[in-house]
């Protein structure tokens, strides 16, 4: 089973497909919510992987927020 833990979902999917694995995705909501964050990029990451059967893997994902740093290390 390919190890795709802690990878962005789009990269994990490519790795699994190239290795001949099928996948299912379960989205987990974060307990930490902060609305209206400026300069914040969101990306879906794999936080858990579980083998369901031969060549089928279940990926649990969460959205990760990253602050975007602008020119000279400052934010708006």
C-alpha positions as CSV (number, residue, x, y, z in Angstrom):
1,X,0.0,0.0,0.0
2,X,1.5,3.4,-1.0
3,X,2.0,5.8,1.9
4,X,0.2,9.0,1.1
5,X,-0.3,10.3,4.7
6,X,0.1,14.1,5.2
7,X,0.2,14.7,1.4
8,X,-2.1,17.1,-0.5
9,X,-5.1,15.1,-1.8
10,X,-4.3,15.9,-5.5
11,X,-0.8,14.5,-5.2
12,X,-2.0,11.4,-3.2
13,X,-4.5,10.6,-5.9
14,X,-1.9,10.7,-8.6
15,X,0.4,8.3,-6.6
16,X,-2.4,5.9,-5.9
17,X,-3.6,5.8,-9.5
18,X,0.0,5.3,-10.8
19,X,0.4,2.4,-8.4
20,X,-2.9,0.8,-9.5
21,X,-4.9,1.5,-6.4
22,X,-8.6,2.6,-6.2
23,X,-9.5,5.1,-3.5
24,X,-12.5,6.5,-1.6
25,X,-12.4,9.9,0.2
26,X,-14.1,10.9,3.5
27,X,-14.0,14.6,4.3
28,X,-13.5,15.4,8.0
29,X,-14.5,18.8,9.3
30,X,-12.1,20.7,11.5
31,X,-13.1,21.5,15.1
32,X,-11.2,24.8,14.7
33,X,-13.1,27.3,12.7
34,X,-11.9,30.8,12.0
35,X,-13.9,32.8,9.4
36,X,-12.8,35.7,7.3
37,X,-9.1,35.1,7.3
38,X,-7.3,37.3,4.8
39,X,-4.5,36.0,2.6
40,X,-5.3,32.4,3.5
41,X,-5.0,29.5,1.1
42,X,-6.8,26.3,1.7
43,X,-5.7,22.9,0.5
44,X,-7.1,19.4,1.2
45,X,-4.6,17.0,3.0
46,X,-4.8,13.3,3.8
47,X,-4.9,12.8,7.6
48,X,-5.6,9.1,7.7
49,X,-5.4,6.2,5.3
50,X,-6.9,2.7,5.7
51,X,-6.9,-0.3,3.4
52,X,-10.4,-1.5,2.8
53,X,-9.7,-4.5,0.6
54,X,-7.2,-5.6,-2.0
55,X,-6.1,-2.4,-3.9
56,X,-8.8,-0.2,-2.4
57,X,-7.8,2.5,0.1
58,X,-9.9,4.9,2.2
59,X,-8.5,8.4,2.6
60,X,-9.7,10.7,5.3
61,X,-9.0,14.4,4.5
62,X,-9.1,17.8,6.2
63,X,-8.7,21.3,4.8
64,X,-5.5,23.0,5.8
65,X,-5.3,26.7,5.9
66,X,-2.0,28.4,5.2
67,X,-1.3,32.2,5.4
68,X,0.0,33.7,2.2
69,X,3.0,35.9,2.9
70,X,3.3,38.8,0.6
71,X,6.3,40.8,-0.6
72,X,9.0,41.4,2.0
73,X,7.4,39.0,4.4
74,X,4.5,41.2,5.2
75,X,0.7,40.4,5.0
76,X,-2.1,42.7,4.1
